[in-house]
Each structure stands twice: as C-alpha cells, then as structure tokens.
Amino acid sequence: MRIASLLPSATEIVCALGARADLVGRSHECDFPPGLEDVPVLTSARVGPLPSSRAIDASVRSLLRDALAIYDIDVEGLRAARPDVIVTQDLCDVCAVSLGDVRAAVARLARQDVAIVNLHPLRLEDVWGDIARAADAIGRAAAGARLLAGLRARVADIARRATMARARRPRVVTIEWIAPVMIGGMWMPELIALAGGEALVTRPGQHAPTLDQDALAALDPEVVLVKPCGFPLHRTVEELDVLREALPRGWRARVYLADGNAFFNRPGPRIVESLEILAACTHPELFEDFAAMHAGSFRGIDG
C-alpha cells in the first residue's frame, strides 16, 4: 500500500494506525509525528510567511476573492510517488489543499486505480468516523478499531472527571483567529462540554463565526482559550498586543494561549490531547496532571 496524505491530521491518523512506512507523500504542513522529513512534500502554499494574523487573513481573502487556490499540488511529485490511496479533505479550502484540486491532479495522472479518501469532520463523532474510514481504506481496520477504542476511553474518563467539579460549568470561549476574531466552532463546543464547560457563541458542527467588538463585548466568558489555526504557541505569544486590543476590556475571564498548530485544529488522534489541555484550562483544580503534561503547549496570560 502506497499512501499520500495531503492533510496534517490525516498523516497523524495514518501513522497512528501503524502505516508510517507506507507514506510516499505528504503536505508541506505535515510535521507530526517526528521523523517525516524523508517523506516527499507534494503541496505548497501561495501565502508565504507574513508578520501578523491580520496580514495572513488579508492575503487569504485576496486569493479567495480572485478565485485562486491557496495551495498548489506538485503533480509530477504525485506521479513519482505512485500512490494507491490519497487522503485529503473538503472541509476548509483555507486549511489545506481542496478536494477539487486533488481530483484535478489525479486526473492528470491518467490513472483509474487511485483511491481518494475524503475527510469531512464537523463534530467529534465525525472525527472518529474519519479515522475508521481511513483505516478501512489503507487495510488497517483492526488497528483502527483498537485506536478508536483507546481514544474513546480517554475521552470518557476526562468527561467523568469533569463531572466531579464542585462549581457550576464555567462559560468558555475559544478563539480560532485573532485578527479578525473568529470563535472556535465544529467540534470545539463538544470538547468544551466534555471538559466541564459551557460553550458560548457556537454550536456543535457550526463553522467558526467572525465577531466584531460589539458582539464580543456582549459576552461574559469565564475562560478564554486562544488557539489560532496553524499558529504554534510562540507565534501566538508574538501577537499578545494585538490580542489584548481585540479582547473587550470588560472581560474578567482567565485567558489562556495554546498551540493551535499541533492541537484543536487537527481532527485526528491528538484531539484527545486537545481535550486534556482544554480540561486543564476549564477546571485547573481537577486536571493538574494534564497541566503538567502539556506545560509546553499552553500558558495563561494576565490582563
């Protein structure tokens, strides 16, 4: 089996299923697990390194306005990789190469035997379903069942521990992007509930909405988790001044920053680690073990 993964979460799924040796291609953003450097990179981004979240947002919107793809596929590299299976997504054209572009690239290969596995998770159960479908597609159904059983058990244990909180559920807002402010949707409201919190603004399965200052000021969160999509922790720390300007001065919430590149925005096996971080932020008195375990991946800020 020869597998090309064009999505970071898909690469994590493939490797968690024990098929790392079958990877013959990956996206330019696939950086976990460690040791992927020898796997050929098959995609690239048209948006280069930019100084701020606002600049990135403006560049992406400009490309979309002009009906241009944000990512390119190396068709010749794909041809050389000779994949039997390509794992991709059609959830977000901003996050990864689009399904349409993948189909166009495969058509140029003039091969009829390439299977395309399309991931489209909106809710937590969809994440589990995508793992199962990927496992079936690459001939690892038994490994998929074992992986899912372990992930589900860990989630259930976190939810059980969260019910032991003495206080009521704190109101929680997660921030997907800083400038403009976008609120975490999709599976995030479910993770908040599992962690013992009450999600504000979004419902399970809902795409991330953009909120202006008036809408933000009308909220009264007690916990705020900032985890911009694609930003490692140090990158978010660099935008602290922008973040402080964006958040209403009337908020009295505990504010945390987290690694939004590795966690929360990758719907794969590490969604459980994401839940652990969220639980440590929501109920620090109950989840000191998770706080210690993930100390390098999130931090609180003052004011």
KEKE-3310 file (N, C-alpha, C; in steps of 0.2 Angstrom, whole numbers, plus 5000, padded with zeros to 4 digits):
npx = (5004:5003:5003:4998:4997:4988:4986:4988:4982:4977:4989:4994:4984:4986:4999:4997:4989:4999:5005:5016:5027:5021:5019:5021:5020:5017:5009:5015:5013:5013:5019:5020:5019:5036:5050:5047:5053:5059:5049:5042:5037:5022:5014:5012:5011:5003:5002:5014:5026:5020:5019:5008:4993:4982:4988:4989:4976:4971:4978:4974:4960:4961:4966:4955:4945:4949:4947:4957:4967:4973:4983:4995:4997:5010:5011:5019:5027:5018:5015:5027:5027:5017:5005:4993:4982:4975:4974:4964:4954:4938:4934:4938:4945:4954:4962:4969:4974:4962:4948:4944:4955:4963:4957:4958:4972:4974:4967:4976:4986:4982:4977:4967:4966:4968:4963:4953:4952:4941:4941:4929:4926:4915:4909:4914:4911:4912:4925:4930:4923:4930:4943:4940:4936:4947:4956:4950:4952:4966:4968:4969:4960:4958:4968:4963:4951:4956:4963:4953:4945:4954:4955:4942:4940:4948:4943:4930:4934:4940:4928:4921:4929:4927:4914:4916:4918:4916:4910:4899:4897:4909:4908:4914:4924:4932:4945:4948:4955:4964:4964:4954:4943:4939:4928:4930:4922:4914:4920:4923:4913:4908:4920:4922:4911:4913:4924:4919:4914:4904:4899:4900:4893:4895:4888:4889:4896:4895:4903:4917:4912:4914:4917:4912:4918:4907:4899:4907:4909:4897:4897:4901:4912:4920:4931:4944:4951:4964:4968:4975:4972:4985:4995:5009:5013:5022:5021:5008:5010:5018:5009:5002:5000:4991:4981:4977:4971:4961:4952:4938:4939:4931:4930:4932:4939:4948:4962:4969:4983:4986:4994:4990:4993:4997:4987:4969:4965:4967:4959:4962:4970:4976:4966:4962:4972:4971:4958:4962:4971:4961:4953:4962:4962:4949:4945:4956:4959:4955:4962:4976:4986:4986:4989:5002:5007:5006:5013:5021:5014:5003:4998:4994:4989:4990:4979)
npy = (4994:5011:5027:5043:5057:5072:5081:5087:5081:5069:5063:5061:5052:5041:5037:5034:5023:5014:5014:5021:5018:5016:5028:5039:5051:5068:5083:5100:5105:5094:5089:5080:5064:5065:5064:5064:5069:5063:5060:5063:5080:5086:5097:5115:5132:5147:5158:5166:5167:5178:5194:5195:5190:5197:5201:5189:5185:5195:5192:5179:5181:5189:5180:5171:5180:5182:5170:5161:5147:5143:5134:5124:5109:5097:5090:5082:5077:5070:5060:5053:5048:5038:5034:5023:5026:5042:5053:5066:5082:5091:5100:5113:5125:5134:5129:5118:5109:5108:5097:5097:5101:5091:5080:5085:5085:5071:5067:5071:5062:5052:5039:5026:5019:5025:5028:5040:5046:5055:5067:5074:5081:5087:5087:5079:5065:5063:5064:5052:5044:5047:5042:5029:5026:5030:5020:5008:5011:5010:4997:4994:4991:4983:4989:5002:5000:4997:5009:5018:5013:5016:5030:5034:5029:5037:5049:5047:5046:5058:5066:5060:5063:5077:5079:5079:5092:5105:5117:5126:5124:5133:5147:5147:5152:5149:5154:5155:5163:5178:5191:5195:5192:5176:5164:5148:5134:5120:5105:5110:5116:5104:5098:5107:5105:5092:5094:5100:5113:5127:5131:5146:5156:5147:5132:5114:5107:5119:5131:5142:5157:5175:5188:5205:5219:5224:5212:5204:5211:5209:5197:5186:5178:5166:5158:5159:5153:5154:5149:5150:5144:5135:5141:5139:5139:5150:5158:5164:5170:5181:5189:5195:5209:5213:5204:5208:5220:5216:5209:5212:5225:5224:5211:5198:5186:5171:5170:5160:5154:5143:5130:5131:5125:5112:5106:5105:5111:5101:5087:5073:5059:5067:5075:5071:5075:5088:5090:5087:5098:5108:5104:5106:5120:5124:5118:5119:5115:5102:5095:5095:5086:5085:5098:5099:5089:5095:5106:5114:5117:5126:5141:5153:5170:5187:5199)
npz = (5000:4995:5001:5000:5010:5011:5021:5037:5049:5043:5041:5054:5058:5049:5053:5067:5065:5062:5049:5045:5037:5025:5019:5005:5002:5007:5014:5014:5027:5035:5050:5060:5066:5073:5062:5049:5039:5028:5019:5004:5000:4994:4992:4992:4998:4993:5000:5008:5022:5034:5043:5053:5060:5055:5043:5036:5035:5027:5015:5012:5010:4999:4989:4988:4984:4971:4966:4967:4970:4986:4989:4981:4971:4968:4954:4946:4956:4963:4953:4953:4966:4965:4972:4980:4987:4991:5004:5009:5011:5012:5019:5022:5012:5016:5025:5020:5005:4992:4989:4975:4969:4971:4964:4951:4950:4951:4940:4930:4931:4924:4929:4934:4946:4958:4974:4982:4998:5007:5020:5031:5044:5055:5068:5084:5083:5070:5068:5074:5065:5053:5056:5056:5043:5036:5041:5036:5022:5020:5023:5037:5047:5059:5067:5067:5074:5087:5090:5090:5101:5112:5111:5113:5126:5133:5132:5138:5151:5154:5153:5164:5175:5174:5179:5192:5197:5208:5207:5196:5178:5170:5159:5143:5130:5114:5104:5087:5078:5078:5072:5060:5075:5077:5082:5089:5082:5075:5081:5093:5103:5108:5114:5124:5132:5136:5144:5154:5153:5148:5132:5123:5111:5099:5091:5091:5076:5069:5058:5061:5067:5063:5075:5079:5088:5096:5097:5104:5116:5122:5127:5141:5146:5156:5155:5143:5128:5118:5102:5089:5072:5065:5071:5081:5099:5102:5091:5093:5105:5101:5096:5106:5110:5100:5102:5115:5112:5104:5113:5123:5135:5146:5150:5162:5162:5164:5154:5142:5131:5118:5109:5093:5081:5083:5091:5093:5081:5072:5067:5072:5080:5090:5095:5107:5116:5114:5121:5134:5137:5136:5146:5157:5157:5159:5171:5182:5194:5195:5185:5186:5182:5168:5166:5169:5161:5148:5149:5140:5130:5132:5140:5153:5153:5160:5162)
capx = (5000:5007:4999:4999:4992:4989:4982:4992:4978:4977:4996:4994:4980:4990:5005:4994:4987:5005:5006:5021:5031:5018:5018:5025:5020:5014:5008:5020:5012:5013:5025:5020:5025:5043:5054:5043:5057:5061:5043:5042:5032:5018:5010:5015:5006:5004:5003:5021:5026:5018:5020:5003:4986:4978:4991:4988:4969:4970:4981:4970:4954:4963:4966:4949:4941:4951:4945:4963:4969:4978:4988:4997:4999:5016:5008:5025:5029:5012:5016:5033:5025:5013:5000:4987:4977:4977:4969:4963:4948:4935:4930:4941:4950:4959:4966:4973:4973:4955:4946:4943:4962:4966:4954:4961:4979:4974:4965:4982:4990:4979:4976:4960:4966:4970:4958:4954:4949:4940:4939:4925:4924:4911:4909:4918:4909:4914:4932:4930:4921:4935:4948:4938:4936:4954:4959:4947:4955:4973:4969:4971:4953:4959:4971:4958:4946:4960:4965:4947:4943:4958:4953:4935:4940:4952:4938:4925:4937:4940:4921:4919:4932:4925:4908:4917:4919:4911:4907:4895:4901:4911:4907:4920:4925:4938:4947:4951:4959:4965:4963:4948:4942:4934:4926:4930:4916:4915:4920:4925:4908:4908:4926:4921:4906:4916:4929:4915:4912:4898:4902:4897:4893:4894:4885:4892:4896:4895:4909:4919:4910:4918:4913:4915:4919:4901:4897:4912:4908:4891:4898:4903:4916:4925:4938:4945:4957:4966:4972:4974:4973:4991:5000:5012:5012:5027:5018:5003:5013:5020:5003:4999:4997:4985:4975:4974:4967:4955:4948:4935:4942:4926:4930:4936:4940:4955:4964:4975:4985:4988:4997:4984:4996:4998:4981:4962:4963:4969:4954:4964:4971:4978:4960:4961:4977:4967:4953:4966:4973:4955:4951:4966:4961:4942:4945:4963:4959:4954:4966:4983:4990:4986:4993:5009:5009:5006:5015:5025:5009:4999:5000:4990:4991:4987:4976)
capy = (5000:5017:5032:5050:5061:5079:5084:5085:5077:5063:5060:5058:5046:5036:5035:5031:5016:5010:5014:5026:5016:5016:5035:5040:5059:5072:5090:5104:5106:5088:5089:5076:5063:5067:5059:5064:5073:5059:5059:5069:5085:5086:5103:5121:5137:5153:5163:5165:5169:5185:5196:5195:5186:5201:5201:5182:5185:5199:5188:5173:5184:5192:5174:5168:5184:5181:5163:5157:5142:5145:5129:5120:5102:5095:5084:5077:5073:5065:5055:5049:5044:5032:5032:5019:5030:5049:5056:5073:5084:5096:5104:5120:5127:5139:5125:5113:5108:5107:5091:5098:5102:5084:5077:5088:5082:5064:5066:5072:5056:5047:5033:5025:5015:5029:5029:5046:5046:5062:5068:5080:5081:5093:5085:5074:5058:5063:5063:5045:5041:5048:5038:5022:5026:5030:5013:5003:5012:5008:4990:4994:4991:4981:4994:5007:4999:4997:5016:5022:5011:5019:5037:5035:5028:5043:5055:5046:5047:5065:5068:5058:5068:5084:5080:5080:5099:5107:5123:5125:5124:5140:5149:5146:5155:5148:5159:5152:5168:5184:5197:5197:5187:5171:5159:5141:5130:5112:5100:5114:5116:5097:5097:5112:5102:5086:5097:5103:5120:5129:5134:5152:5158:5142:5125:5108:5107:5126:5134:5147:5164:5181:5193:5211:5221:5224:5206:5201:5214:5206:5190:5186:5172:5165:5155:5161:5149:5157:5144:5151:5139:5135:5145:5137:5144:5155:5163:5167:5175:5186:5193:5197:5216:5213:5200:5212:5225:5213:5207:5218:5227:5222:5204:5196:5179:5168:5169:5155:5153:5136:5128:5130:5121:5105:5104:5108:5112:5095:5082:5067:5056:5072:5079:5070:5079:5095:5090:5087:5105:5112:5102:5109:5127:5124:5116:5118:5111:5095:5092:5097:5081:5087:5105:5097:5085:5099:5113:5117:5118:5131:5146:5158:5177:5191:5206)
capz = (5000:4995:5004:5000:5014:5009:5027:5043:5053:5040:5042:5060:5058:5046:5057:5072:5063:5061:5042:5043:5032:5018:5017:5000:5000:5012:5013:5017:5034:5039:5054:5066:5071:5071:5058:5042:5034:5022:5015:4999:5000:4987:4991:4994:5000:4989:5006:5012:5029:5035:5050:5058:5058:5050:5036:5033:5034:5021:5009:5010:5007:4992:4984:4988:4981:4964:4964:4966:4975:4991:4989:4975:4971:4964:4950:4945:4963:4964:4949:4955:4972:4963:4977:4979:4991:4993:5009:5008:5014:5008:5025:5023:5007:5018:5029:5016:4998:4991:4985:4968:4966:4971:4959:4945:4949:4949:4933:4926:4931:4919:4932:4937:4951:4964:4979:4986:5004:5008:5026:5032:5051:5058:5075:5086:5080:5063:5068:5074:5058:5048:5057:5054:5036:5034:5042:5031:5015:5020:5025:5044:5050:5066:5070:5068:5080:5093:5091:5092:5107:5116:5111:5116:5133:5136:5132:5143:5158:5155:5155:5170:5180:5174:5182:5199:5198:5214:5204:5190:5172:5168:5152:5139:5123:5111:5098:5081:5074:5082:5068:5065:5080:5075:5088:5088:5080:5073:5087:5099:5108:5111:5118:5130:5136:5139:5148:5160:5152:5144:5126:5121:5104:5093:5092:5088:5069:5066:5056:5065:5065:5065:5079:5080:5095:5100:5099:5109:5122:5124:5130:5148:5147:5162:5152:5136:5126:5111:5099:5081:5067:5062:5075:5087:5104:5102:5086:5096:5110:5097:5094:5113:5110:5095:5106:5121:5109:5101:5118:5127:5142:5152:5151:5168:5161:5164:5147:5140:5125:5117:5102:5088:5076:5085:5094:5092:5074:5068:5069:5072:5087:5096:5098:5114:5119:5114:5126:5140:5138:5137:5153:5162:5157:5162:5178:5184:5201:5194:5180:5187:5179:5162:5165:5170:5155:5142:5151:5135:5124:5133:5146:5155:5152:5164:5159)
cpx = (5004:5002:5001:4994:4993:4986:4986:4988:4978:4984:4996:4990:4983:4995:5002:4991:4993:5007:5011:5025:5028:5017:5023:5025:5016:5013:5014:5019:5012:5020:5025:5017:5031:5046:5050:5048:5059:5055:5043:5036:5029:5014:5014:5010:5008:5004:5009:5021:5025:5018:5015:4997:4982:4981:4989:4980:4968:4973:4977:4963:4955:4963:4959:4944:4943:4950:4952:4964:4974:4984:4989:4999:5005:5013:5013:5027:5024:5013:5021:5031:5021:5009:4995:4981:4980:4972:4969:4956:4945:4931:4932:4946:4955:4964:4971:4970:4965:4954:4946:4950:4965:4963:4957:4968:4979:4972:4971:4986:4988:4979:4969:4960:4968:4963:4959:4949:4948:4937:4935:4922:4921:4911:4913:4917:4911:4922:4934:4929:4927:4941:4946:4938:4943:4958:4956:4951:4962:4974:4971:4965:4954:4962:4967:4953:4950:4961:4959:4944:4947:4956:4947:4936:4943:4947:4933:4928:4938:4933:4919:4922:4929:4918:4909:4918:4914:4907:4903:4900:4903:4910:4913:4919:4932:4939:4951:4956:4959:4962:4960:4947:4937:4934:4926:4923:4918:4914:4921:4920:4907:4914:4925:4916:4909:4921:4926:4914:4906:4900:4897:4898:4891:4891:4889:4891:4896:4902:4910:4916:4915:4914:4916:4915:4912:4898:4901:4910:4901:4891:4901:4907:4919:4931:4938:4951:4958:4970:4972:4976:4980:4997:5002:5011:5016:5024:5012:5005:5016:5015:4999:4996:4991:4979:4972:4970:4961:4950:4945:4938:4937:4927:4935:4938:4947:4957:4970:4977:4987:4991:4992:4987:4995:4991:4975:4960:4965:4964:4957:4965:4973:4972:4959:4966:4974:4962:4957:4968:4967:4953:4955:4965:4954:4942:4952:4964:4958:4959:4974:4988:4991:4990:5000:5011:5010:5008:5018:5020:5004:5001:4995:4993:4987:4985:4975)
cpy = (5006:5023:5039:5054:5069:5083:5082:5080:5070:5059:5057:5052:5040:5033:5032:5024:5011:5009:5019:5024:5016:5023:5037:5048:5062:5079:5094:5106:5100:5088:5085:5069:5065:5062:5059:5067:5070:5058:5064:5073:5086:5092:5109:5126:5143:5159:5162:5167:5177:5187:5196:5191:5190:5201:5194:5182:5189:5195:5183:5176:5186:5186:5172:5173:5184:5174:5159:5152:5144:5140:5126:5113:5100:5089:5079:5074:5068:5059:5050:5045:5038:5030:5028:5023:5037:5051:5063:5076:5089:5100:5112:5121:5131:5135:5120:5113:5106:5100:5092:5098:5095:5080:5079:5085:5075:5062:5067:5066:5051:5040:5032:5021:5019:5030:5036:5046:5053:5063:5074:5080:5088:5093:5080:5067:5058:5062:5056:5042:5041:5043:5031:5021:5026:5023:5008:5004:5010:5001:4989:4994:4989:4986:5000:5006:4999:5005:5019:5020:5015:5026:5038:5034:5034:5048:5054:5047:5054:5068:5066:5062:5075:5085:5080:5087:5101:5113:5122:5126:5131:5141:5150:5149:5152:5152:5156:5156:5174:5190:5196:5191:5182:5166:5152:5137:5123:5108:5104:5114:5109:5096:5101:5108:5096:5088:5100:5110:5121:5133:5140:5153:5152:5135:5120:5108:5114:5128:5140:5154:5170:5186:5199:5213:5222:5217:5203:5204:5212:5200:5191:5180:5172:5162:5157:5157:5151:5152:5145:5146:5140:5138:5141:5142:5150:5161:5167:5172:5181:5191:5195:5204:5216:5209:5205:5218:5223:5211:5212:5219:5225:5215:5203:5189:5177:5167:5165:5155:5146:5135:5126:5126:5114:5102:5108:5109:5106:5089:5075:5064:5061:5076:5077:5074:5086:5095:5090:5094:5109:5111:5106:5117:5128:5123:5114:5114:5104:5091:5095:5092:5083:5094:5103:5093:5089:5106:5117:5119:5123:5135:5151:5165:5181:5197:5206)
cpz = (5000:4996:5003:5005:5013:5015:5033:5048:5050:5041:5049:5061:5055:5050:5064:5071:5061:5053:5040:5037:5025:5016:5011:4998:5006:5010:5016:5024:5038:5043:5060:5064:5069:5066:5051:5037:5027:5017:5010:5000:4994:4987:4994:4995:4996:4994:5009:5019:5030:5042:5055:5056:5054:5043:5032:5031:5027:5014:5007:5007:5000:4987:4983:4983:4973:4962:4963:4972:4980:4991:4982:4976:4966:4960:4948:4951:4964:4960:4951:4961:4971:4969:4975:4982:4993:4998:5009:5012:5010:5013:5024:5017:5010:5022:5025:5009:4997:4988:4978:4965:4966:4966:4952:4944:4948:4942:4928:4926:4926:4922:4935:4943:4958:4968:4982:4992:5007:5015:5027:5039:5053:5066:5077:5084:5073:5063:5069:5068:5053:5049:5055:5047:5033:5035:5038:5024:5015:5022:5033:5048:5058:5070:5072:5074:5087:5095:5093:5099:5113:5117:5115:5124:5137:5137:5137:5150:5159:5157:5162:5176:5180:5178:5190:5201:5203:5211:5198:5184:5171:5161:5148:5132:5120:5105:5093:5078:5078:5078:5061:5070:5077:5081:5085:5087:5079:5080:5094:5105:5112:5116:5125:5135:5140:5144:5155:5160:5149:5138:5125:5114:5099:5096:5089:5080:5065:5064:5060:5063:5067:5069:5079:5087:5099:5102:5104:5116:5125:5128:5137:5149:5154:5160:5145:5134:5119:5108:5091:5077:5064:5065:5081:5093:5104:5097:5089:5102:5107:5096:5101:5112:5105:5099:5111:5118:5106:5107:5122:5134:5148:5154:5157:5168:5162:5156:5146:5133:5124:5110:5097:5082:5077:5087:5092:5085:5069:5071:5068:5079:5092:5098:5105:5118:5120:5120:5133:5142:5140:5144:5158:5163:5160:5169:5181:5190:5200:5189:5180:5183:5171:5161:5165:5163:5149:5144:5145:5129:5126:5139:5147:5154:5157:5161:5152)
residu = (MET:ARG:ILE:ALA:SER:LEU:LEU:PRO:SER:ALA:THR:GLU:ILE:VAL:CYS:ALA:LEU:GLY:ALA:ARG:ALA:ASP:LEU:VAL:GLY:ARG:SER:HIS:GLU:CYS:ASP:PHE:PRO:PRO:GLY:LEU:GLU:ASP:VAL:PRO:VAL:LEU:THR:SER:ALA:ARG:VAL:GLY:PRO:LEU:PRO:SER:SER:ARG:ALA:ILE:ASP:ALA:SER:VAL:ARG:SER:LEU:LEU:ARG:ASP:ALA:LEU:ALA:ILE:TYR:ASP:ILE:ASP:VAL:GLU:GLY:LEU:ARG:ALA:ALA:ARG:PRO:ASP:VAL:ILE:VAL:THR:GLN:ASP:LEU:CYS:ASP:VAL:CYS:ALA:VAL:SER:LEU:GLY:ASP:VAL:ARG:ALA:ALA:VAL:ALA:ARG:LEU:ALA:ARG:GLN:ASP:VAL:ALA:ILE:VAL:ASN:LEU:HIS:PRO:LEU:ARG:LEU:GLU:ASP:VAL:TRP:GLY:ASP:ILE:ALA:ARG:ALA:ALA:ASP:ALA:ILE:GLY:ARG:ALA:ALA:ALA:GLY:ALA:ARG:LEU:LEU:ALA:GLY:LEU:ARG:ALA:ARG:VAL:ALA:ASP:ILE:ALA:ARG:ARG:ALA:THR:MET:ALA:ARG:ALA:ARG:ARG:PRO:ARG:VAL:VAL:THR:ILE:GLU:TRP:ILE:ALA:PRO:VAL:MET:ILE:GLY:GLY:MET:TRP:MET:PRO:GLU:LEU:ILE:ALA:LEU:ALA:GLY:GLY:GLU:ALA:LEU:VAL:THR:ARG:PRO:GLY:GLN:HIS:ALA:PRO:THR:LEU:ASP:GLN:ASP:ALA:LEU:ALA:ALA:LEU:ASP:PRO:GLU:VAL:VAL:LEU:VAL:LYS:PRO:CYS:GLY:PHE:PRO:LEU:HIS:ARG:THR:VAL:GLU:GLU:LEU:ASP:VAL:LEU:ARG:GLU:ALA:LEU:PRO:ARG:GLY:TRP:ARG:ALA:ARG:VAL:TYR:LEU:ALA:ASP:GLY:ASN:ALA:PHE:PHE:ASN:ARG:PRO:GLY:PRO:ARG:ILE:VAL:GLU:SER:LEU:GLU:ILE:LEU:ALA:ALA:CYS:THR:HIS:PRO:GLU:LEU:PHE:GLU:ASP:PHE:ALA:ALA:MET:HIS:ALA:GLY:SER:PHE:ARG:GLY:ILE:ASP:GLY)
# end
